[in-house]
Amino acid sequence: MVSLMRLISKVPFHSYVLLGAMLSMQMGLPACAAEGEVLQRGQKVFESHLCAECHKGGLNSVRPSKPISGKKFALKYKDDAKLISVIRNGVPNASMPSFGPAVISDEEMKDLVVYVRSFTPPQDDKKRKTEKVRKSEKPKSKRKKK
């Protein structure tokens, strides 16, 4: 027990902070309180500008086949600038209005983007590798060689 206490006392404090952040990310929790605050501010923007009316929970009540969550959405809008452009300019001939800087400030937009991205949890590398292996596997022939 004494040697364990000596070992713990020699580990720098930032190592514990880093370990805590890594564990919380692994469990799907915000890495720090600041990230949680950003999500709360983003949610407030999302709700106050009535985004939740059509996109509650990352869905799309007007076009159900086009949710603002999921792998397809994440791939299409992997760049924040592209997502911000759609929010700023709206979607012509659709019910998505534009939200210019006079409506949603640049700072609020950053928070909103973080919140929208939270609808799609990141895929871990292990799961991606497993999916790639499954796609590359070809069904084995049942024929016996002569």
Secondary structure as GFF3:
##gff-version 3
##sequence-region A 1 146
A	DSSP	alpha_helix	2	10	.	.	.	ID=ss1
A	DSSP	alpha_helix	13	26	.	.	.	ID=ss2
A	DSSP	alpha_helix	33	48	.	.	.	ID=ss3
A	DSSP	alpha_helix	51	55	.	.	.	ID=ss4
A	DSSP	three_ten_helix	56	58	.	.	.	ID=ss5
A	DSSP	alpha_helix	71	76	.	.	.	ID=ss6
A	DSSP	alpha_helix	80	89	.	.	.	ID=ss7
A	DSSP	alpha_helix	106	117	.	.	.	ID=ss8
A	DSSP	alpha_helix	125	136	.	.	.	ID=ss9
###
